[in-house]
């Protein structure tokens, strides 16, 4: 009987060791998978990892490239943009734009603002020097299925149209807030599990206080509206003062005031159920 007991105890110990090894292996595998890294891990990787390869980004994106970075934890790609142009006057299809800017700094500013609003809809973006030039370096989105331009062209329906529309409404509010004059639908990236990501904001953050297209405002996420109400000039200057000028911050706050008023008036007229919804709360749990 004692021998049998010792054998059972020994078997149990072996099984425990095997289970521990399997758990440790899974944890190590997860840790080595860049897609599972936290925002802070991705940030440090983009800031410090060695750039081992740079090539054209493709898909018609001008002045940008795709880089492969590597450190002791793993390898991953990033989107690099170095454009930094200013023109006192610039001809656009909509007319002449004064104080035109097209700059990598606005990619970083958009990511910082995404964090202030707690959207988590822009991939991690940092500033570092690449091949001698200051650049925005953005985490290359993993498991890409398509983009919004190609989805519409191919007439592909999302599995949950209501939730998809809610994500698009957030994009529309954000673009009005930052005065994005170049929202290319090819820069709305869709992953295989139908999560939407926004990239490329180099032509945004104009000084204008008016909204570029108020008709694009339809509904607003409840948490986003609350976050917009809470935006203050001191916070924006502290977190974005090296990326935006004073007039650009003032323009952002002026547009914020108009967005908040638009939705508050719409709520007063149509009721909260017709205007507000809850999308970001669930997204925050899944995609931090």
C-alpha positions in Angstrom: 0.0 0.0 0.0 2.8 2.4 0.9 4.5 1.6 -2.4 1.3 2.3 -4.3 0.9 5.6 -2.4 4.5 6.6 -3.2 3.9 5.8 -6.9 0.8 7.9 -7.0 2.5 10.8 -5.3 5.4 10.5 -7.8 3.0 10.4 -10.7 1.2 13.5 -9.4 4.5 15.3 -9.0 5.5 14.5 -12.6 2.1 15.6 -13.9 2.5 18.8 -11.9 5.9 19.4 -13.4 4.6 18.8 -16.9 1.7 21.1 -16.4 4.0 23.8 -15.1 6.3 23.4 -18.0 3.3 23.7 -20.4 2.0 26.8 -18.7 5.5 28.3 -18.7 5.9 27.5 -22.4 2.6 29.1 -23.3 3.5 32.2 -21.3 6.9 32.4 -23.0 5.3 31.9 -26.4 2.8 34.7 -25.7 5.5 37.0 -24.4 7.5 36.4 -27.6 4.5 37.2 -29.8 4.7 40.9 -30.6 1.0 41.1 -31.3 0.3 40.3 -27.6 2.6 43.0 -26.3 1.2 45.9 -24.2 1.3 49.5 -25.5 4.3 50.2 -23.3 6.2 47.2 -24.7 5.4 48.2 -28.3 6.4 51.8 -27.5 9.8 50.7 -26.1 10.3 48.4 -29.0 9.6 51.1 -31.6 11.9 53.5 -29.7 14.9 51.3 -29.2 14.8 48.2 -31.5 17.4 48.0 -34.3 16.0 48.9 -37.7 17.3 46.0 -39.9 15.4 46.7 -43.2 13.6 49.6 -44.8 11.6 49.5 -48.1 8.7 51.3 -49.8 5.4 51.0 -47.9 3.5 50.2 -51.1 -0.2 50.7 -51.8 0.3 54.2 -53.2 1.3 55.8 -49.9 3.7 58.6 -50.7 6.7 59.6 -48.6 6.4 56.6 -46.4 8.2 53.3 -45.9 7.9 50.0 -44.1 10.7 49.0 -41.8 11.5 45.8 -40.0 12.8 46.2 -36.4 14.4 43.6 -34.2 15.5 43.3 -30.5 16.0 40.4 -28.0 12.2 40.0 -27.7 11.3 39.6 -31.3 10.9 41.1 -34.8 8.1 43.4 -36.1 7.4 45.9 -38.8 6.6 49.6 -38.6 5.2 52.3 -40.8 7.7 55.2 -41.3 6.8 58.7 -42.4 9.3 61.6 -42.6 7.4 64.2 -44.5 7.6 67.6 -42.9 6.3 70.3 -45.3 5.0 73.8 -44.8 3.6 76.2 -47.4 2.1 79.6 -46.8 -0.4 78.9 -49.6 -1.3 75.6 -51.1 -3.7 74.8 -53.9 -6.2 72.0 -53.1 -9.3 70.7 -54.9 -11.3 72.7 -52.4 -9.4 75.9 -52.9 -6.4 77.7 -51.5 -5.3 76.6 -48.0 -3.3 79.1 -45.9 -0.5 77.8 -43.7 -0.6 74.3 -45.2 1.2 71.6 -43.3 1.9 68.0 -44.1 4.0 66.6 -41.3 4.9 63.3 -39.6 4.4 65.2 -36.3 0.7 65.1 -36.7 0.8 61.2 -36.8 2.3 61.4 -33.3 -0.1 64.1 -32.2 -3.1 62.0 -33.4 -1.8 59.0 -31.3 -1.3 61.1 -28.2 -4.8 62.5 -28.6 -6.1 59.0 -29.1 -4.6 58.2 -25.7 -6.0 61.3 -24.0 -9.5 60.3 -25.2 -8.8 56.7 -24.5 -9.9 55.5 -27.9 -7.2 52.9 -28.6 -8.0 53.1 -32.3 -4.6 54.4 -33.5 -1.6 52.0 -33.4 1.3 52.9 -31.2 3.3 55.8 -32.8 6.5 57.3 -31.6 9.1 59.8 -32.9 12.7 58.7 -33.7 15.4 59.3 -36.2 15.4 57.0 -39.2 18.3 57.1 -41.7 19.2 60.6 -40.5 15.7 62.0 -40.6 13.2 62.6 -37.8 10.1 60.4 -38.4 6.9 59.0 -37.0 7.2 55.3 -36.5 3.9 53.5 -36.2 3.3 49.9 -35.2 2.4 47.9 -38.3 -1.1 46.5 -37.7 -1.1 42.7 -37.3 -3.5 40.2 -39.0 -4.8 42.7 -41.6 -7.9 41.5 -43.6 -8.5 44.5 -45.8 -9.1 48.3 -45.6 -12.3 50.3 -45.8 -11.7 51.4 -49.4 -11.3 47.8 -50.6 -14.1 46.5 -48.4 -16.6 49.0 -50.0 -15.2 48.3 -53.5 -15.6 44.5 -53.0 -19.0 44.9 -51.2 -17.9 42.9 -48.2 -20.3 43.2 -45.3 -19.0 43.3 -41.7 -20.3 40.4 -39.5 -21.9 42.9 -37.1 -23.0 46.0 -39.1 -24.3 47.9 -36.1 -21.0 47.6 -34.2 -19.1 48.4 -37.4 -21.1 51.6 -37.9 -20.4 52.6 -34.3 -16.7 52.3 -35.0 -17.0 54.4 -38.1 -19.0 57.1 -36.1 -16.0 57.4 -33.8 -13.7 57.9 -36.8 -15.9 60.6 -38.1 -16.0 62.5 -34.8 -12.2 62.1 -34.5 -11.6 63.4 -38.0 -13.8 66.5 -37.3 -12.0 67.1 -34.1 -8.5 67.0 -35.7 -9.6 68.7 -38.9 -8.3 65.8 -41.0 -8.2 67.0 -44.6 -6.9 63.7 -46.0 -9.0 60.8 -44.7 -8.1 58.2 -47.3 -10.4 55.1 -46.8 -7.3 53.0 -47.5 -5.9 54.2 -44.2 -8.8 52.7 -42.2 -7.3 49.2 -41.6 -9.5 46.2 -40.8 -8.1 43.2 -39.0 -9.3 39.6 -39.4 -11.4 39.9 -36.3 -13.0 43.1 -37.7 -11.3 45.6 -35.5 -10.9 49.0 -37.2 -7.6 51.0 -36.9 -6.9 54.6 -38.1 -3.5 55.5 -39.6 -1.9 58.4 -41.5 -2.8 61.8 -40.1 -0.1 64.0 -41.6 -2.6 66.5 -43.0 -4.6 67.3 -39.9 -4.7 69.7 -36.9 -5.5 72.8 -38.8 -6.0 76.1 -37.0 -9.6 76.5 -38.0 -12.2 76.5 -35.3 -15.0 75.5 -37.6 -15.8 71.9 -38.5 -14.7 70.7 -42.0 -17.9 68.6 -42.6 -20.5 68.8 -39.8 -22.8 66.6 -41.9 -20.4 63.7 -41.0 -21.5 63.8 -37.4 -24.3 61.3 -36.9 -23.9 59.6 -33.5 -21.3 59.7 -30.7 -19.9 57.1 -28.3 -21.0 58.0 -24.8 -17.5 57.7 -23.3 -16.0 59.8 -26.2 -18.5 62.6 -25.6 -17.6 62.7 -22.0 -13.9 62.7 -22.8 -14.4 65.6 -25.2 -16.1 67.6 -22.5 -13.1 67.0 -20.3 -10.4 68.2 -22.7 -8.5 71.2 -21.4 -5.9 73.5 -22.8 -3.3 72.8 -20.0 -3.5 69.1 -20.7 -3.2 69.5 -24.4 -0.3 71.9 -24.0 1.5 69.5 -21.6 1.1 66.4 -23.8 1.1 67.9 -27.3 2.8 71.2 -27.0 5.9 69.9 -28.8 3.9 68.7 -31.7 1.2 71.4 -32.1 1.5 75.2 -32.1 -0.7 77.3 -29.8 -3.1 78.2 -32.7 -3.4 74.5 -33.6 -4.4 73.7 -30.0 -6.8 76.5 -29.9 -8.3 75.3 -33.2 -8.7 71.8 -31.8 -10.5 73.2 -28.7 -12.8 75.4 -30.8 -13.8 72.4 -32.9 -14.3 70.4 -29.7 -16.7 73.0 -28.5 -18.7 72.8 -31.7 -18.8 69.0 -31.6 -20.0 68.9 -28.0 -22.7 71.5 -28.7 -23.8 69.7 -31.8 -24.4 66.4 -29.9 -25.9 68.1 -26.9 -28.4 69.9 -29.1 -29.1 66.6 -30.9 -29.7 64.8 -27.6 -32.0 67.6 -26.4 -34.0 67.2 -29.6 -34.0 63.4 -30.2 -33.0 61.9 -26.9 -29.9 60.0 -25.7 -31.0 56.6 -27.1 -31.0 58.1 -30.7 -27.6 59.8 -30.3 -25.3 58.0 -27.9 -24.1 54.4 -27.8 -21.4 52.3 -26.0 -18.7 51.0 -28.3 -15.4 52.1 -26.7 -16.0 50.6 -23.3 -15.9 47.1 -24.8 -13.0 47.9 -27.2 -10.9 49.1 -24.3 -11.1 45.8 -22.6 -10.0 43.8 -25.7 -7.4 46.0 -27.4 -5.3 47.8 -24.8 
